[in-house]
């Protein structure tokens, strides 16, 4: 397992203060029976489906979370915590169970990605990290899959590290883009950490550092004769393509890997570039495009039959620009065996331990049902136990396997749901047992008000 | 200096592959003379000013960047790099100069936050990390300042860790929110790392874990009699406020810290809650609000005179939701003493080593001029040398000093520019020397095409 920057030792304090103040209050009252929390997303603007990702980092975190002496000393200094509670924290381990859908599975509105079943204090303290990790991973994996779904047989590469929100986001985005079907990343550390292909050639600064574009190209081809993608838009794109062709010929090379367009009217420039490359005998030279791309622009250019072979997608992928956050939550649904439900306006939760049952027809998803864990429902259960009594009991699949699963999940979507234009995110049915519990709970709560 | 997760040792490979492929090409040709790169932002939708932040992390990175054996082994395995070049990387240090505006300074369109003057290869390799760190920091600091600017004398707290894009973003966001005028953060590790106040009380799960809201409140007050902010909207907000008041009275407490509203029609609920609290004799009890807040909602509620004392701003702050990325760049502007300029459509850069000169009238910014470093221009120069020959030569100010400077910078803005509704981001004038160079360069380039 490869975990990037996640470090169990240091991450324990990466939590919200209220998790710890609540924990102390529970501790004082001896309230530490088994609680069940769900992590799920509500309906999301601009998304018809959500691709699960981030679980591996959560598994590692839960198995390794420790409060070290330095953490304890800091909390003691704050004056808010008793010695008894701090002694408890010092021995803190996650001892519960974690149920989750596999990474690479596609989910819809209100379907839990993760269910934590653990002593209340443990389940509470891990909330912040779980949301922090899962939200970003789902956002980027989903955005990547949307790009993949319109790019037909062309290649996609993650160019987003520089515009990702910090270092950890750059790492997670590279991993999740790969899950969503990208061919690799420009991020060297992510390529190393996750063992995925690294891509990269030259920037405008390389051209500018030389006395002329021609000299820059010739020089680059000397270092990478077989593997140069020459960036042609620094001054004038069409001239740039001609300079690139001349440089390749001058170097006596038979193969020309290709060019990159990073600005301007891409459709026109790609078509003209293709002509120039072809008439120079470089039919196999790739046209690679970058610069402010997203799934909508890729789709448009594909529809216009722009002769593009590959795409570098950066900013809009890694910040999920049209939907930079999910309406997601980690909610208590059961404590001491009693179902729990919140009634705040527009924030109703589904109580009790649940399972998602999925029915297929001819390989296409026909119906999802969210039901109580012990309801007898037709369909394949999607949630599996990954952690039991604090130990990982099912090794997460390899990144390659997750990526393959993501493509299979996508292929099982009804055609309408695959579209990047907002069809409506399907709202799964609820099992009859779950519906009954919800009605009863709602009535009980309203009676008590 | 406190740096959060930034780790010089591990961050060297956190770069784009093309930085390394270009570097090897430069290395092979012996092209490693002094280059000058600027980091700046172009005009930004929804922002009238940008608050500088993130410099401290960049300083630490530049002083500590090293390629360790594991990095070198990975690059060697990739087959793209020669032993000579890898030997160079093994000894790689940043040996150049860094000029920057102070954190907490406000800048406008095209004004460089950072100028790197270093041997070409060094200046190139550090590009990705600089953009990654600066963009997020500027985004969050600016968003925080916008919230601060409409919140009058009420308190603002960063609640964003869970929705930040990964762990590093959660840390940087807490720091930058503090720079922008927030009182503190819910993020415990950030509070510890940056020595800023930590805030937090209770979540809905705390209420739900108990048999009733009343019992939950009573129980919490037992642990924190003087310091409880009770969350009142789990079932019915007004009932929740009444339960909170009863619980405080039942506990025999004289002081009541306050309540938190997290959903519903906040204006109406805050006004009703205030009445209930006041008539119970708790005139000093705070009303704290959270849930989907941003600067626009805070401004509206302040204008409606909703009796709110504090705000927990989360998601929209830490992902800078209305502007989740900046049109920013790190561009070569000079090499071997020769000015450099790119002509790609809408992406023109300002060539040469520059300085920003700012003129004030009665404490208010009257004019900014971007000029060549050696032009004689009226006004205070904003860029200072922080690193000389690879060593930090000016210690970055304390976080408190940066925060104070940010408020002073904001107070020096013309009133129109302070507004959160988009006034136009001022475009600074260019010095006459810089203008001349640009005209000449443009002519030269066009002639050569």
Boltz contact constraints between the chains, C-beta under 6 A:
constraints:
  - contact:
      token1: [A, 13]
      token2: [B, 188]
      max_distance: 6.0
  - contact:
      token1: [A, 13]
      token2: [B, 189]
      max_distance: 6.0
  - contact:
      token1: [A, 14]
      token2: [B, 167]
      max_distance: 6.0
  - contact:
      token1: [A, 14]
      token2: [B, 189]
      max_distance: 6.0
  - contact:
      token1: [A, 15]
      token2: [B, 188]
      max_distance: 6.0
  - contact:
      token1: [A, 16]
      token2: [B, 186]
      max_distance: 6.0
  - contact:
      token1: [A, 16]
      token2: [B, 200]
      max_distance: 6.0
  - contact:
      token1: [A, 17]
      token2: [B, 186]
      max_distance: 6.0
  - contact:
      token1: [A, 17]
      token2: [B, 188]
      max_distance: 6.0
  - contact:
      token1: [A, 17]
      token2: [B, 198]
      max_distance: 6.0
  - contact:
      token1: [A, 17]
      token2: [B, 200]
      max_distance: 6.0
  - contact:
      token1: [A, 18]
      token2: [B, 200]
      max_distance: 6.0
  - contact:
      token1: [A, 18]
      token2: [B, 201]
      max_distance: 6.0
  - contact:
      token1: [A, 18]
      token2: [B, 202]
      max_distance: 6.0
  - contact:
      token1: [A, 18]
      token2: [B, 203]
      max_distance: 6.0
  - contact:
      token1: [A, 21]
      token2: [B, 200]
      max_distance: 6.0
  - contact:
      token1: [A, 22]
      token2: [B, 202]
      max_distance: 6.0
  - contact:
      token1: [A, 22]
      token2: [B, 206]
      max_distance: 6.0
  - contact:
      token1: [A, 24]
      token2: [B, 223]
      max_distance: 6.0
  - contact:
      token1: [A, 25]
      token2: [B, 220]
      max_distance: 6.0
  - contact:
      token1: [A, 25]
      token2: [B, 223]
      max_distance: 6.0
  - contact:
      token1: [A, 28]
      token2: [B, 223]
      max_distance: 6.0
  - contact:
      token1: [A, 29]
      token2: [B, 219]
      max_distance: 6.0
  - contact:
      token1: [A, 74]
      token2: [B, 192]
      max_distance: 6.0
  - contact:
      token1: [A, 128]
      token2: [B, 161]
      max_distance: 6.0
  - contact:
      token1: [A, 128]
      token2: [B, 162]
      max_distance: 6.0
  - contact:
      token1: [A, 131]
      token2: [B, 162]
      max_distance: 6.0
  - contact:
      token1: [A, 132]
      token2: [B, 162]
      max_distance: 6.0
  - contact:
      token1: [A, 136]
      token2: [B, 165]
      max_distance: 6.0
  - contact:
      token1: [A, 136]
      token2: [B, 166]
      max_distance: 6.0
  - contact:
      token1: [A, 161]
      token2: [B, 128]
      max_distance: 6.0
  - contact:
      token1: [A, 162]
      token2: [B, 128]
      max_distance: 6.0
  - contact:
      token1: [A, 162]
      token2: [B, 131]
      max_distance: 6.0
  - contact:
      token1: [A, 162]
      token2: [B, 132]
      max_distance: 6.0
  - contact:
      token1: [A, 163]
      token2: [B, 325]
      max_distance: 6.0
  - contact:
      token1: [A, 165]
      token2: [B, 136]
      max_distance: 6.0
  - contact:
      token1: [A, 165]
      token2: [B, 165]
      max_distance: 6.0
  - contact:
      token1: [A, 165]
      token2: [B, 169]
      max_distance: 6.0
  - contact:
      token1: [A, 166]
      token2: [B, 136]
      max_distance: 6.0
  - contact:
      token1: [A, 166]
      token2: [B, 166]
      max_distance: 6.0
  - contact:
      token1: [A, 166]
      token2: [B, 168]
      max_distance: 6.0
  - contact:
      token1: [A, 166]
      token2: [B, 169]
      max_distance: 6.0
  - contact:
      token1: [A, 166]
      token2: [B, 172]
      max_distance: 6.0
  - contact:
      token1: [A, 167]
      token2: [B, 14]
      max_distance: 6.0
  - contact:
      token1: [A, 167]
      token2: [B, 168]
      max_distance: 6.0
  - contact:
      token1: [A, 168]
      token2: [B, 166]
      max_distance: 6.0
  - contact:
      token1: [A, 168]
      token2: [B, 167]
      max_distance: 6.0
  - contact:
      token1: [A, 168]
      token2: [B, 168]
      max_distance: 6.0
  - contact:
      token1: [A, 169]
      token2: [B, 165]
      max_distance: 6.0
  - contact:
      token1: [A, 169]
      token2: [B, 166]
      max_distance: 6.0
  - contact:
      token1: [A, 169]
      token2: [B, 169]
      max_distance: 6.0
  - contact:
      token1: [A, 172]
      token2: [B, 166]
      max_distance: 6.0
  - contact:
      token1: [A, 186]
      token2: [B, 16]
      max_distance: 6.0
  - contact:
      token1: [A, 186]
      token2: [B, 17]
      max_distance: 6.0
  - contact:
      token1: [A, 188]
      token2: [B, 13]
      max_distance: 6.0
  - contact:
      token1: [A, 188]
      token2: [B, 15]
      max_distance: 6.0
  - contact:
      token1: [A, 188]
      token2: [B, 17]
      max_distance: 6.0
  - contact:
      token1: [A, 189]
      token2: [B, 13]
      max_distance: 6.0
  - contact:
      token1: [A, 189]
      token2: [B, 14]
      max_distance: 6.0
  - contact:
      token1: [A, 192]
      token2: [B, 74]
      max_distance: 6.0
  - contact:
      token1: [A, 198]
      token2: [B, 17]
      max_distance: 6.0
  - contact:
      token1: [A, 200]
      token2: [B, 16]
      max_distance: 6.0
  - contact:
      token1: [A, 200]
      token2: [B, 17]
      max_distance: 6.0
  - contact:
      token1: [A, 200]
      token2: [B, 18]
      max_distance: 6.0
  - contact:
      token1: [A, 200]
      token2: [B, 21]
      max_distance: 6.0
  - contact:
      token1: [A, 201]
      token2: [B, 18]
      max_distance: 6.0
  - contact:
      token1: [A, 202]
      token2: [B, 18]
      max_distance: 6.0
  - contact:
      token1: [A, 202]
      token2: [B, 22]
      max_distance: 6.0
  - contact:
      token1: [A, 203]
      token2: [B, 18]
      max_distance: 6.0
  - contact:
      token1: [A, 204]
      token2: [B, 342]
      max_distance: 6.0
  - contact:
      token1: [A, 205]
      token2: [B, 332]
      max_distance: 6.0
  - contact:
      token1: [A, 206]
      token2: [B, 22]
      max_distance: 6.0
  - contact:
      token1: [A, 208]
      token2: [B, 332]
      max_distance: 6.0
  - contact:
      token1: [A, 208]
      token2: [B, 340]
      max_distance: 6.0
  - contact:
      token1: [A, 209]
      token2: [B, 335]
      max_distance: 6.0
  - contact:
      token1: [A, 219]
      token2: [B, 29]
      max_distance: 6.0
  - contact:
      token1: [A, 220]
      token2: [B, 25]
      max_distance: 6.0
  - contact:
      token1: [A, 223]
      token2: [B, 24]
      max_distance: 6.0
  - contact:
      token1: [A, 223]
      token2: [B, 25]
      max_distance: 6.0
  - contact:
      token1: [A, 223]
      token2: [B, 28]
      max_distance: 6.0
  - contact:
      token1: [A, 233]
      token2: [B, 344]
      max_distance: 6.0
  - contact:
      token1: [A, 234]
      token2: [B, 342]
      max_distance: 6.0
  - contact:
      token1: [A, 235]
      token2: [B, 343]
      max_distance: 6.0
  - contact:
      token1: [A, 235]
      token2: [B, 445]
      max_distance: 6.0
  - contact:
      token1: [A, 236]
      token2: [B, 449]
      max_distance: 6.0
  - contact:
      token1: [A, 239]
      token2: [B, 449]
      max_distance: 6.0
  - contact:
      token1: [A, 263]
      token2: [B, 344]
      max_distance: 6.0
  - contact:
      token1: [A, 263]
      token2: [B, 345]
      max_distance: 6.0
  - contact:
      token1: [A, 264]
      token2: [B, 345]
      max_distance: 6.0
  - contact:
      token1: [A, 315]
      token2: [B, 325]
      max_distance: 6.0
  - contact:
      token1: [A, 319]
      token2: [B, 324]
      max_distance: 6.0
  - contact:
      token1: [A, 319]
      token2: [B, 325]
      max_distance: 6.0
  - contact:
      token1: [A, 321]
      token2: [B, 324]
      max_distance: 6.0
  - contact:
      token1: [A, 324]
      token2: [B, 319]
      max_distance: 6.0
  - contact:
      token1: [A, 324]
      token2: [B, 321]
      max_distance: 6.0
  - contact:
      token1: [A, 324]
      token2: [B, 324]
      max_distance: 6.0
  - contact:
      token1: [A, 325]
      token2: [B, 163]
      max_distance: 6.0
  - contact:
      token1: [A, 325]
      token2: [B, 315]
      max_distance: 6.0
  - contact:
      token1: [A, 325]
      token2: [B, 319]
      max_distance: 6.0
  - contact:
      token1: [A, 332]
      token2: [B, 205]
      max_distance: 6.0
  - contact:
      token1: [A, 332]
      token2: [B, 208]
      max_distance: 6.0
  - contact:
      token1: [A, 335]
      token2: [B, 209]
      max_distance: 6.0
  - contact:
      token1: [A, 340]
      token2: [B, 208]
      max_distance: 6.0
  - contact:
      token1: [A, 342]
      token2: [B, 204]
      max_distance: 6.0
  - contact:
      token1: [A, 342]
      token2: [B, 234]
      max_distance: 6.0
  - contact:
      token1: [A, 343]
      token2: [B, 235]
      max_distance: 6.0
  - contact:
      token1: [A, 344]
      token2: [B, 233]
      max_distance: 6.0
  - contact:
      token1: [A, 344]
      token2: [B, 263]
      max_distance: 6.0
  - contact:
      token1: [A, 345]
      token2: [B, 263]
      max_distance: 6.0
  - contact:
      token1: [A, 345]
      token2: [B, 264]
      max_distance: 6.0
  - contact:
      token1: [A, 445]
      token2: [B, 235]
      max_distance: 6.0
  - contact:
      token1: [A, 449]
      token2: [B, 236]
      max_distance: 6.0
  - contact:
      token1: [A, 449]
      token2: [B, 239]
      max_distance: 6.0
